[in-house]
Amino acid sequence: MTAPPLSASPALGPLLARGALLSPFKRPRPGAAFSGGRLVLPGLRVDLARLAAYERVCGFPTGDDALPITYPHALGFPLAMRIMSGRAFPLPLLGLVHTSISLTRHRPLPATGTTYELAVHVDRLVPHRRGTEAVVVTELREDEGRGEDGTDGEVVWESESRYLARHRTDAQAPEPAPGSGEPPLPAAGPPLPVVDEWRLGADIGRRYGAVSGDRNPIHLSPLTARLFGFPRAIAHGMWTAARCLAAHGTPAAAHVAVDFRAPVLLPGTVAFAAQGGRFELRGTGGDGERMHVRGRVG
């Protein structure tokens, strides 16, 4: 079921607050289900100042009349939060972990002269060995591509994100079989050659939060991060994905799969490694080259 079209992107602050207040009353359990409908935001024009700020924080070149491959995720994130912060959504928003994203850009996305339509829905809840994952699908269309009868136009960008709510599970539950809906994550192998090292400041979470709207307290300061069990603030998973893809590069039409393996503590130093279409973000020195992000571009 599709809700009436939105007239503007929802404000993230009130949604995060609502989700936080409702979280203690939600008890995730095996077998949970959800059908929360589809949110649509038509008539979307890109704010060029916000886009430039996003590009600077993530390392993309500025001034090109094209959206970075990760930017539509930032545009659709408030719609996803509106769904997942609602009373009907069975998983608590606090504690949800972004475990992976796969995204496809079918062709270049102009930043100017184009009006887009965003659509977001929770496709399904799936069992995970550590709990339950919500599978969130985001689609971007060009408004100009809509049919005269009002039918949806062609999808020019789409993504599937997975958010994990940890809870007790059946220890005997089998691992998902191939083809069961698990995302196409990069295969493990020998470490990739290091291309660069990045020193990350303590303010990366606050800077990315300012341009994305995602001001989750685990990203903002050591004090607020400690409330959720982290010794220091951690970088947004989508910032690490965007920073890696800015360094790696992507073709005009591309499919990307990213697996978020371990949080990146701020401040810190990480090693960016890449070879062919594969890339990794690993710890350095005392971090024992811990794997933070693994991905591939195709």
Backbone bond lengths (Angstrom), bond angles and torsions (degrees), N, CA, C in turn:
res aa  C-N    CA-C-N  psi(-1)  N-CA   C-N-CA  omega(-1)  CA-C   N-CA-C  phi
1 M - - - 1.462 - - 1.532 109.10 -
2 T 1.330 116.25 132.18 1.459 121.37 178.98 1.514 110.07 -100.33
3 A 1.332 116.82 126.44 1.455 121.50 177.87 1.526 109.21 -71.54
4 P 1.340 118.59 162.87 1.468 120.60 175.19 1.525 110.35 -55.16
5 P 1.333 118.50 144.16 1.467 120.73 -177.80 1.526 111.91 -56.70
6 L 1.309 115.92 143.44 1.456 121.19 176.41 1.519 109.48 -78.17
7 S 1.314 116.48 149.96 1.463 120.44 177.91 1.522 111.87 -93.61
8 A 1.346 116.64 -16.96 1.460 121.22 179.29 1.522 108.25 -158.63
9 S 1.326 116.08 161.18 1.458 120.30 177.20 1.524 109.58 -67.45
10 P 1.330 119.02 134.38 1.469 120.39 -179.34 1.529 111.51 -63.76
11 A 1.323 116.13 148.50 1.462 121.43 175.18 1.524 108.71 -75.38
12 L 1.336 116.54 129.02 1.457 120.07 -174.09 1.526 113.34 -73.35
13 G 1.326 117.68 -34.47 1.458 119.68 -176.20 1.517 113.50 -54.31
14 P 1.349 118.66 -55.35 1.468 119.69 178.80 1.522 113.32 -61.54
15 L 1.338 117.64 -33.42 1.462 119.71 179.02 1.521 111.28 -66.87
16 L 1.340 116.67 -43.89 1.458 120.09 178.41 1.530 110.29 -63.16
17 A 1.341 116.73 -39.35 1.458 119.92 178.68 1.529 110.98 -64.95
18 R 1.343 116.63 -43.27 1.461 119.64 178.92 1.521 110.92 -63.15
19 G 1.336 115.86 -43.72 1.457 119.38 178.92 1.516 112.62 -61.95
20 A 1.339 116.34 -38.55 1.461 120.46 178.71 1.528 110.95 -66.04
21 L 1.325 117.05 -41.19 1.463 120.66 -178.76 1.531 112.07 -67.95
22 L 1.328 116.83 -34.63 1.460 120.15 -178.26 1.523 112.95 -83.61
23 S 1.330 117.21 -20.31 1.470 120.48 -173.52 1.526 113.95 -56.01
24 P 1.346 119.90 -43.97 1.474 118.57 -178.40 1.527 114.38 -62.07
25 F 1.330 117.79 -17.79 1.458 121.19 -177.50 1.534 112.49 -94.48
26 K 1.320 116.42 1.38 1.465 120.20 -179.23 1.524 109.20 -106.89
27 R 1.309 116.33 132.72 1.454 122.75 -178.35 1.530 108.85 -120.94
28 P 1.332 117.32 91.84 1.476 118.80 -178.58 1.520 110.96 -63.35
29 R 1.306 116.01 144.04 1.461 121.35 -178.28 1.521 108.90 -151.53
30 P 1.340 116.58 159.20 1.468 119.55 177.14 1.521 111.23 -58.00
31 G 1.319 115.25 144.09 1.461 120.08 176.48 1.503 115.10 85.57
32 A 1.348 118.43 5.84 1.465 120.39 179.17 1.522 110.12 -63.39
33 A 1.316 116.36 148.33 1.471 121.76 179.34 1.516 108.75 -133.72
34 F 1.338 115.39 159.37 1.459 119.93 -179.59 1.518 109.25 -158.24
35 S 1.321 116.01 136.04 1.467 121.85 172.20 1.521 106.26 -137.99
36 G 1.317 115.49 89.36 1.449 120.33 -170.08 1.503 115.83 -100.70
37 G 1.318 117.30 11.06 1.451 118.35 178.32 1.521 112.99 81.31
38 R 1.322 114.02 -175.98 1.459 122.68 -172.79 1.521 108.22 -126.60
39 L 1.341 116.18 129.38 1.455 121.07 176.44 1.529 109.50 -99.95
40 V 1.324 115.16 137.04 1.466 120.71 -177.90 1.517 109.07 -128.29
41 L 1.331 115.66 132.55 1.465 121.98 175.25 1.518 108.26 -121.02
42 P 1.348 118.82 101.41 1.468 121.19 178.28 1.526 110.41 -87.72
43 G 1.329 114.74 171.55 1.459 120.61 173.07 1.513 114.17 65.40
44 L 1.326 117.50 31.17 1.460 121.43 -176.78 1.522 110.80 -84.55
45 R 1.322 116.18 123.54 1.461 121.90 172.81 1.525 109.22 -113.09
46 V 1.308 115.85 142.97 1.460 121.18 -175.13 1.522 110.34 -76.41
47 D 1.320 116.82 129.69 1.458 123.32 173.73 1.537 106.93 -79.65
48 L 1.315 116.65 108.94 1.462 120.57 -172.74 1.522 112.66 -66.93
49 A 1.320 117.80 -33.58 1.461 120.03 178.53 1.522 110.41 -66.94
50 R 1.328 116.44 -43.80 1.466 120.04 178.34 1.530 110.55 -66.01
51 L 1.325 116.62 -38.93 1.460 120.38 177.67 1.523 110.91 -60.84
52 A 1.327 117.60 -45.89 1.464 121.11 -179.84 1.524 111.03 -62.10
53 A 1.339 116.68 -39.53 1.468 120.05 178.27 1.527 110.30 -64.32
54 Y 1.324 116.95 -41.43 1.469 121.57 176.90 1.529 110.30 -61.22
55 E 1.308 116.60 -45.59 1.469 120.33 -179.09 1.526 111.16 -61.01
56 R 1.317 117.06 -41.09 1.466 119.92 -179.89 1.526 111.42 -65.06
57 V 1.326 117.17 -44.56 1.465 120.33 -178.05 1.526 111.22 -65.07
58 C 1.330 116.72 -35.73 1.469 120.91 -174.43 1.524 113.69 -93.69
59 G 1.328 118.08 -9.32 1.458 120.07 177.35 1.511 115.22 92.24
60 F 1.331 118.29 9.57 1.460 120.44 176.15 1.532 109.60 -79.47
61 P 1.332 117.57 151.17 1.468 118.68 174.97 1.519 110.32 -64.88
62 T 1.314 116.44 145.10 1.456 121.10 179.27 1.525 109.99 -100.43
63 G 1.314 116.18 157.33 1.464 120.87 175.12 1.508 114.72 95.89
64 D 1.342 118.97 -14.11 1.460 120.10 177.75 1.527 109.61 -76.11
65 D 1.325 115.77 142.24 1.456 120.07 178.04 1.524 109.66 -84.71
66 A 1.331 115.36 60.13 1.459 120.88 -178.89 1.524 108.87 -156.36
67 L 1.323 116.74 141.67 1.453 121.05 178.40 1.524 110.15 -80.20
68 P 1.340 118.19 134.21 1.475 119.71 170.59 1.527 109.78 -56.71
69 I 1.310 115.91 152.42 1.465 120.03 -173.01 1.523 112.70 -62.47
70 T 1.333 118.12 -24.78 1.461 120.74 -179.85 1.531 113.53 -91.71
71 Y 1.322 118.26 -9.64 1.460 119.49 -171.48 1.531 114.07 -65.59
72 P 1.345 119.71 -38.20 1.474 117.45 177.76 1.524 113.30 -58.69
73 H 1.331 117.68 -26.63 1.469 118.58 175.87 1.526 110.13 -62.16
74 A 1.335 116.82 -43.23 1.465 120.25 178.53 1.529 110.74 -63.00
75 L 1.331 117.20 -36.57 1.461 120.71 178.70 1.529 111.23 -67.30
76 G 1.325 116.99 -37.29 1.459 120.55 -177.09 1.518 114.80 -86.53
77 F 1.338 117.51 -12.44 1.454 121.08 -174.98 1.534 113.07 -58.62
78 P 1.354 120.09 -41.54 1.472 118.29 178.25 1.528 113.37 -60.85
79 L 1.323 117.84 -33.91 1.463 120.46 178.30 1.526 110.27 -67.55
80 A 1.342 115.57 -41.90 1.466 119.20 177.56 1.522 110.73 -62.34
81 M 1.342 116.81 -40.79 1.455 120.29 179.90 1.522 111.44 -67.01
82 R 1.327 117.61 -33.16 1.469 119.66 177.71 1.523 110.09 -62.38
83 I 1.319 116.67 -38.96 1.463 120.16 178.92 1.527 110.43 -71.07
84 M 1.345 116.70 -48.88 1.465 120.18 -171.66 1.524 113.41 -77.86
85 S 1.334 117.83 -12.61 1.464 120.19 175.95 1.518 111.94 -93.29
86 G 1.321 116.99 -1.80 1.458 120.72 -176.75 1.524 113.22 -76.68
87 R 1.328 116.65 161.92 1.459 121.92 179.93 1.519 112.14 -62.92
88 A 1.334 117.59 -34.88 1.458 120.49 -174.76 1.526 113.01 -74.97
89 F 1.327 117.61 -21.27 1.461 120.29 -178.92 1.522 108.26 -71.87
90 P 1.335 118.88 124.32 1.466 120.58 -169.04 1.524 115.81 -80.87
91 L 1.321 118.81 -10.96 1.456 120.88 -177.60 1.525 110.12 -100.18
92 P 1.328 118.84 140.55 1.471 120.61 179.20 1.521 110.77 -69.95
93 L 1.324 116.15 134.08 1.459 119.48 -179.81 1.530 110.83 -65.85
94 L 1.335 116.55 -41.43 1.458 119.56 176.52 1.525 109.40 -66.80
95 G 1.314 115.70 128.10 1.454 120.34 -179.88 1.512 114.60 95.71
96 L 1.346 118.04 -10.63 1.464 118.98 176.09 1.529 109.60 -62.17
97 V 1.333 116.34 134.48 1.462 122.28 -178.45 1.524 109.22 -115.18
98 H 1.324 116.61 125.53 1.466 121.42 176.62 1.526 107.41 -76.14
99 T 1.332 117.29 108.62 1.459 121.09 -173.42 1.521 113.88 -94.86
100 S 1.334 117.63 -28.38 1.468 118.86 -177.84 1.513 110.36 -164.61
101 I 1.318 115.23 161.08 1.460 121.43 171.28 1.516 108.78 -146.98
102 S 1.305 116.15 138.00 1.464 121.55 167.87 1.520 106.44 -121.30
103 L 1.319 116.42 134.04 1.460 119.58 -178.09 1.521 110.24 -140.59
104 T 1.315 113.81 149.82 1.469 120.94 -177.18 1.519 109.05 -132.11
105 R 1.329 115.59 126.48 1.463 122.01 171.50 1.522 106.67 -106.55
106 H 1.326 115.97 117.12 1.464 119.71 -174.81 1.518 112.49 -81.82
107 R 1.339 116.27 -25.68 1.456 120.43 176.48 1.525 108.34 -163.13
108 P 1.329 118.69 167.72 1.473 119.24 -179.54 1.528 111.36 -56.76
109 L 1.337 115.12 146.49 1.461 121.89 -177.23 1.516 109.09 -112.81
110 P 1.337 118.83 103.22 1.465 120.34 -179.46 1.526 111.58 -61.57
111 A 1.323 115.72 142.61 1.461 120.48 177.26 1.521 111.64 -86.53
112 T 1.337 117.53 -23.40 1.460 121.78 -178.73 1.521 110.04 -124.13
113 G 1.325 115.18 156.01 1.462 120.55 174.87 1.514 114.48 74.69
114 T 1.331 117.94 8.73 1.459 121.26 -177.79 1.519 109.63 -134.00
115 T 1.321 115.98 137.46 1.462 122.43 173.62 1.520 108.21 -107.81
116 Y 1.327 115.66 132.46 1.458 120.35 -175.50 1.528 111.19 -111.67
117 E 1.332 114.23 163.59 1.452 122.05 169.59 1.520 108.43 -123.35
118 L 1.325 116.40 128.16 1.465 122.58 176.58 1.523 109.30 -101.70
119 A 1.317 116.40 140.78 1.463 121.14 173.96 1.524 107.98 -137.29
120 V 1.336 116.45 133.02 1.458 122.24 -177.89 1.523 109.06 -134.26
121 H 1.332 116.44 138.32 1.458 120.59 171.78 1.520 109.82 -152.44
122 V 1.321 115.54 155.68 1.463 121.12 171.28 1.519 106.53 -86.40
123 D 1.323 115.37 111.40 1.462 120.07 -173.17 1.530 111.64 -71.57
124 R 1.339 115.68 -40.24 1.467 119.39 -177.53 1.525 109.29 -171.66
125 L 1.330 115.20 165.17 1.459 122.71 168.48 1.520 107.19 -108.96
126 V 1.327 116.85 134.01 1.462 120.38 -176.49 1.516 109.45 -127.44
127 P 1.337 117.36 146.53 1.467 120.23 177.58 1.521 111.13 -69.85
128 H 1.306 115.26 145.59 1.461 123.79 177.74 1.523 106.36 -132.84
129 R 1.317 117.12 152.98 1.462 119.30 -177.26 1.529 112.38 -61.54
130 R 1.342 116.51 -18.99 1.465 119.71 179.06 1.525 113.39 -110.67
131 G 1.332 117.56 4.61 1.458 119.22 -179.73 1.513 111.99 158.40
132 T 1.347 115.86 -129.67 1.467 122.52 -179.03 1.519 109.08 -133.63
133 E 1.331 115.85 137.32 1.460 120.89 177.10 1.524 110.17 -109.34
134 A 1.332 114.90 137.46 1.459 121.35 169.93 1.525 108.12 -94.72
135 V 1.318 116.32 128.58 1.461 122.41 179.77 1.526 107.93 -100.24
136 V 1.337 116.29 110.58 1.461 122.43 -174.94 1.531 109.05 -106.05
137 V 1.325 116.15 125.04 1.465 122.26 -178.81 1.529 109.10 -108.60
138 T 1.333 115.42 130.07 1.465 122.13 176.76 1.518 108.59 -120.90
139 E 1.320 116.64 135.35 1.464 121.84 179.27 1.522 109.42 -129.17
140 L 1.317 115.18 140.39 1.463 121.78 176.61 1.520 108.38 -120.38
141 R 1.327 115.85 128.94 1.455 122.25 177.63 1.519 109.12 -124.45
142 E 1.310 116.73 156.52 1.454 120.61 170.24 1.518 107.99 -85.40
143 D 1.327 116.68 125.85 1.464 120.21 -179.35 1.518 111.78 -57.38
144 E 1.344 115.54 -33.91 1.465 119.47 -178.46 1.521 111.72 -66.05
145 G 1.352 116.25 -17.17 1.461 119.60 -177.99 1.519 113.43 -88.58
146 R 1.342 117.21 0.53 1.455 119.24 -179.74 1.526 110.52 -69.98
147 G 1.315 114.87 145.19 1.451 119.55 -179.78 1.522 111.63 -70.72
148 E 1.330 116.45 158.52 1.463 120.69 179.73 1.524 111.66 -63.93
149 D 1.342 116.74 -23.31 1.465 120.19 179.08 1.520 112.15 -87.02
150 G 1.363 116.92 6.61 1.456 120.21 177.80 1.508 114.44 90.01
151 T 1.341 116.96 0.57 1.462 119.12 179.18 1.512 110.11 -69.10
152 D 1.335 115.09 156.78 1.455 120.45 -178.65 1.521 111.20 -63.42
153 G 1.334 114.99 146.04 1.447 120.19 175.52 1.522 110.81 -83.90
154 E 1.305 115.13 -174.47 1.461 121.26 -176.67 1.530 110.58 -72.38
155 V 1.325 115.59 137.61 1.463 121.17 175.72 1.525 108.80 -72.15
156 V 1.347 116.98 126.51 1.463 120.55 179.49 1.527 111.74 -106.00
157 W 1.343 116.28 -14.79 1.471 121.83 177.78 1.516 107.13 -154.80
158 E 1.331 117.20 141.92 1.460 120.14 178.23 1.518 110.01 -152.29
159 S 1.326 115.44 154.85 1.461 119.79 179.74 1.519 110.05 -146.29
160 E 1.331 113.71 159.46 1.460 122.23 172.24 1.516 107.65 -132.25
161 S 1.327 116.75 114.48 1.461 122.56 178.17 1.517 109.18 -108.00
162 R 1.337 114.83 147.87 1.469 120.63 177.06 1.521 109.34 -120.11
163 Y 1.339 114.77 130.85 1.459 122.08 -179.63 1.525 108.18 -122.43
164 L 1.325 116.15 123.80 1.458 122.35 -173.86 1.523 111.60 -99.40
165 A 1.337 115.86 128.72 1.466 122.91 167.91 1.521 106.55 -104.69
166 R 1.324 116.61 117.59 1.452 120.06 -178.29 1.537 110.52 -79.73
167 H 1.324 115.23 135.69 1.459 121.17 173.82 1.517 108.40 -162.12
168 R 1.308 115.90 169.51 1.461 120.38 -179.44 1.529 109.59 -65.53
169 T 1.338 115.55 137.25 1.462 121.04 -178.41 1.513 109.51 -127.85
170 D 1.316 114.88 170.55 1.457 121.16 174.80 1.514 108.31 -70.59
171 A 1.330 117.30 116.41 1.468 121.22 -177.04 1.519 111.86 -62.01
172 Q 1.347 116.50 -21.45 1.459 119.77 -178.33 1.527 112.59 -91.86
173 A 1.320 116.81 1.02 1.466 118.87 -177.74 1.515 110.36 -63.30
174 P 1.335 119.14 131.73 1.466 121.36 -179.00 1.513 112.06 -72.82
175 E 1.324 116.25 155.81 1.449 120.70 173.03 1.521 109.24 -66.63
176 P 1.336 119.17 146.42 1.457 120.86 178.84 1.523 111.35 -58.35
177 A 1.312 116.25 136.86 1.460 120.62 -179.27 1.512 110.53 -78.66
178 P 1.348 117.42 156.21 1.465 119.79 176.00 1.525 110.39 -55.62
179 G 1.326 115.01 137.70 1.450 119.89 180.00 1.509 114.08 84.99
180 S 1.349 117.23 4.29 1.467 119.85 -177.06 1.516 112.68 -88.45
181 G 1.333 117.36 5.24 1.450 119.75 -179.83 1.510 113.66 110.74
182 E 1.341 118.73 -4.48 1.448 120.60 175.90 1.531 109.61 -62.74
183 P 1.334 119.34 140.22 1.460 121.04 -177.45 1.512 111.77 -66.88
184 P 1.333 117.74 153.83 1.472 122.06 -178.24 1.523 111.39 -76.76
185 L 1.332 117.11 74.38 1.457 120.99 -176.14 1.518 110.87 -75.12
186 P 1.335 116.94 152.44 1.458 120.56 179.66 1.515 111.34 -62.60
187 A 1.288 116.48 142.16 1.457 121.35 177.43 1.521 110.47 -72.81
188 A 1.348 115.35 142.87 1.459 119.71 177.50 1.524 109.47 -73.58
189 G 1.301 117.00 155.39 1.453 122.53 179.68 1.509 109.63 -170.17
190 P 1.315 118.02 -168.07 1.464 119.72 178.05 1.517 110.62 -63.27
191 P 1.338 117.43 152.15 1.472 120.06 -179.46 1.522 111.34 -57.00
192 L 1.326 115.53 141.32 1.456 121.18 177.92 1.530 109.70 -78.37
193 P 1.331 118.01 155.68 1.475 120.09 178.62 1.519 111.99 -67.28
194 V 1.325 115.96 137.97 1.463 121.62 -178.96 1.522 109.82 -72.34
195 V 1.314 115.80 130.90 1.456 122.56 179.14 1.529 111.54 -100.33
196 D 1.349 115.85 -36.20 1.460 119.39 -175.73 1.517 109.40 -159.46
197 E 1.313 116.85 160.44 1.455 122.94 171.48 1.517 109.12 -118.59
198 W 1.319 116.46 138.63 1.450 121.27 -178.00 1.527 109.79 -119.98
199 R 1.311 115.95 127.15 1.465 121.13 172.34 1.520 108.31 -91.89
200 L 1.300 115.89 118.37 1.461 121.45 -173.65 1.523 109.74 -102.40
201 G 1.323 115.34 125.54 1.455 120.42 179.23 1.515 112.52 -75.44
202 A 1.329 116.02 162.35 1.459 121.40 179.47 1.515 112.51 -66.22
203 D 1.343 116.91 -15.68 1.469 120.39 -175.51 1.518 114.20 -94.32
204 I 1.335 118.53 3.67 1.466 120.20 -177.15 1.526 111.10 -58.72
205 G 1.327 116.97 -42.48 1.462 119.56 179.80 1.510 112.47 -62.70
206 R 1.328 117.06 -41.46 1.468 120.10 179.80 1.522 110.22 -68.79
207 R 1.332 117.09 -39.43 1.467 120.04 -179.41 1.525 111.06 -66.52
208 Y 1.332 116.90 -44.51 1.459 118.75 179.34 1.529 110.27 -68.66
209 G 1.335 117.28 -37.29 1.455 120.27 177.20 1.514 111.78 -59.79
210 A 1.343 117.12 -36.11 1.462 120.99 -179.17 1.524 111.49 -67.09
211 V 1.331 118.40 -35.65 1.469 120.21 -176.58 1.525 112.22 -91.40
212 S 1.335 117.61 -20.61 1.460 120.38 -178.74 1.517 112.63 -103.06
213 G 1.330 116.35 -19.88 1.459 120.51 -175.22 1.515 113.84 86.00
214 D 1.341 117.66 -7.50 1.458 122.04 -177.61 1.525 109.27 -85.91
215 R 1.332 116.35 89.57 1.465 121.45 -178.23 1.529 110.65 -103.45
216 N 1.301 115.66 47.49 1.459 121.10 173.19 1.529 108.46 -58.89
217 P 1.339 118.97 131.48 1.470 120.49 -174.93 1.522 115.02 -60.73
218 I 1.328 118.81 -21.50 1.467 119.33 179.51 1.527 111.73 -67.67
219 H 1.336 117.43 -14.53 1.463 121.23 -178.05 1.529 113.38 -101.44
220 L 1.320 117.94 -7.95 1.459 119.25 -164.99 1.521 114.91 -96.50
221 S 1.323 118.48 -37.91 1.461 120.43 -177.22 1.517 109.69 -160.29
222 P 1.346 117.50 159.50 1.470 119.63 176.47 1.520 112.31 -59.42
223 L 1.332 116.75 -37.98 1.456 120.46 -177.20 1.520 111.47 -62.32
224 T 1.337 116.84 -50.50 1.464 119.25 -178.39 1.525 111.34 -71.74
225 A 1.332 118.02 -30.69 1.470 120.71 178.28 1.531 110.78 -67.14
226 R 1.342 116.63 -37.04 1.471 119.71 -179.59 1.522 111.82 -63.36
227 L 1.316 117.40 -27.62 1.462 120.23 178.13 1.522 111.44 -62.18
228 F 1.341 116.69 -21.58 1.459 121.34 -178.30 1.526 111.83 -112.83
229 G 1.327 116.40 16.27 1.458 119.96 172.00 1.509 116.57 92.77
230 F 1.328 118.06 7.60 1.462 120.66 178.62 1.528 109.59 -100.61
231 P 1.348 117.58 139.60 1.469 119.19 -179.77 1.520 113.39 -69.48
232 R 1.332 116.50 -28.53 1.458 121.69 177.06 1.523 107.98 -142.52
233 A 1.322 116.44 172.50 1.459 120.19 174.34 1.527 109.51 -61.35
234 I 1.321 116.56 151.11 1.459 120.64 179.16 1.528 109.59 -119.76
235 A 1.319 115.25 150.42 1.460 121.33 178.35 1.526 110.15 -70.52
236 H 1.331 116.83 147.00 1.459 120.80 172.81 1.536 109.08 -61.35
237 G 1.327 115.86 138.37 1.456 118.65 174.89 1.517 112.18 -57.83
238 M 1.341 116.73 -41.40 1.462 118.80 -178.54 1.517 112.26 -70.94
239 W 1.340 118.46 -23.84 1.462 118.48 172.35 1.521 109.45 -68.18
240 T 1.336 118.02 -44.01 1.467 119.86 179.64 1.527 110.38 -62.24
241 A 1.338 117.27 -40.07 1.469 119.73 178.36 1.522 110.81 -63.81
242 A 1.336 116.44 -46.33 1.465 120.25 -178.69 1.528 111.04 -64.14
243 R 1.343 116.58 -42.36 1.470 119.52 -179.29 1.519 110.67 -63.46
244 C 1.330 117.60 -40.80 1.466 120.55 177.84 1.529 111.52 -64.64
245 L 1.325 116.85 -42.32 1.459 119.76 -178.11 1.527 111.64 -71.90
246 A 1.340 117.03 -30.70 1.463 119.60 174.57 1.522 110.12 -64.20
247 A 1.345 116.95 -37.91 1.464 120.74 179.53 1.523 111.39 -76.34
248 H 1.318 116.54 -37.17 1.464 120.48 -176.13 1.523 112.17 -77.85
249 G 1.329 116.34 -40.53 1.457 121.00 -174.34 1.520 111.25 88.03
250 T 1.327 116.24 151.56 1.465 122.46 178.36 1.519 109.22 -139.62
251 P 1.337 117.63 145.58 1.468 119.42 174.93 1.521 111.13 -70.80
252 A 1.326 115.72 170.12 1.469 120.45 -177.30 1.524 111.75 -58.12
253 A 1.312 116.46 -42.78 1.462 122.44 173.19 1.518 107.06 -110.96
254 A 1.320 116.65 121.80 1.466 119.00 -172.33 1.511 110.83 -150.37
255 H 1.326 115.21 152.73 1.467 122.64 168.84 1.521 107.34 -117.99
256 V 1.314 115.68 132.63 1.465 121.68 -177.58 1.519 108.83 -126.59
257 A 1.328 116.58 136.48 1.462 122.14 172.55 1.520 107.86 -124.37
258 V 1.322 116.70 130.32 1.466 121.74 -178.30 1.523 108.98 -131.53
259 D 1.326 115.22 133.54 1.453 122.67 178.70 1.524 107.74 -115.53
260 F 1.339 117.37 120.15 1.465 121.60 178.30 1.527 108.30 -89.47
261 R 1.341 115.80 111.62 1.460 120.75 -170.67 1.522 113.53 -95.31
262 A 1.324 118.10 -41.03 1.466 121.58 -177.62 1.522 108.30 -154.27
263 P 1.337 117.99 146.82 1.467 120.17 -177.89 1.520 112.06 -67.33
264 V 1.332 115.05 150.74 1.460 122.84 175.50 1.522 107.93 -99.70
265 L 1.338 116.89 114.34 1.460 121.45 -179.56 1.524 110.49 -78.26
266 L 1.338 115.10 142.95 1.461 121.84 -178.75 1.528 110.55 -116.22
267 P 1.340 117.55 137.46 1.463 127.44 -6.87 1.535 110.43 -73.11
268 G 1.320 116.00 166.45 1.454 120.11 -179.67 1.511 111.27 -177.29
269 T 1.316 115.00 176.08 1.458 122.14 177.53 1.516 108.74 -123.96
270 V 1.317 116.67 133.37 1.463 121.97 179.78 1.520 109.15 -129.42
271 A 1.323 114.83 155.66 1.457 121.74 178.46 1.519 109.15 -107.41
272 F 1.327 116.29 126.67 1.461 121.63 174.93 1.522 107.81 -95.21
273 A 1.325 115.82 123.73 1.456 122.21 -178.59 1.521 108.95 -122.94
274 A 1.325 116.73 144.41 1.464 119.75 -178.31 1.516 110.59 -156.80
275 Q 1.303 114.99 150.54 1.465 121.69 174.19 1.521 107.73 -161.07
276 G 1.338 116.34 124.44 1.453 119.80 -176.81 1.521 109.93 60.62
277 G 1.313 116.76 -129.21 1.450 120.58 -179.59 1.510 113.83 -91.67
278 R 1.330 117.95 2.40 1.460 120.84 -177.04 1.528 110.85 -101.22
279 F 1.340 116.16 151.11 1.458 120.31 175.55 1.526 109.60 -148.07
280 E 1.329 115.48 158.65 1.453 122.68 179.94 1.522 109.48 -143.75
281 L 1.307 115.58 153.78 1.457 122.27 169.90 1.521 106.16 -124.66
282 R 1.340 116.04 118.57 1.456 121.03 -174.23 1.519 110.50 -125.04
283 G 1.335 115.12 158.68 1.442 120.55 174.08 1.525 110.47 -74.26
284 T 1.319 116.21 170.29 1.465 121.48 179.89 1.529 108.94 -132.71
285 G 1.320 115.77 164.11 1.463 121.77 172.93 1.512 112.18 55.73
286 G 1.341 115.80 -124.76 1.457 121.56 -176.16 1.516 113.67 -64.20
287 D 1.330 117.76 -15.43 1.462 121.01 178.71 1.522 111.10 -76.85
288 G 1.330 116.20 -5.27 1.453 120.37 175.47 1.505 114.88 64.04
289 E 1.326 116.53 30.77 1.460 121.42 -178.93 1.536 111.45 52.63
290 R 1.304 115.33 43.62 1.459 121.44 176.38 1.515 110.18 -61.19
291 M 1.327 117.25 137.66 1.462 121.40 -179.63 1.527 109.70 -80.05
292 H 1.316 116.27 120.50 1.460 121.24 178.42 1.526 111.73 -100.15
293 V 1.310 116.73 -45.71 1.467 121.66 -175.11 1.518 108.06 -140.10
294 R 1.305 116.23 137.79 1.473 121.25 172.42 1.521 106.90 -132.59
295 G 1.337 116.89 136.23 1.458 118.77 -178.39 1.511 112.51 -155.67
296 R 1.313 114.13 173.68 1.465 119.86 176.17 1.517 109.33 -148.37
297 V 1.321 113.85 153.30 1.461 122.53 178.65 1.509 107.91 -120.61
298 G 1.317 117.10 129.86 1.442 121.02 179.84 1.509 112.16 -134.24
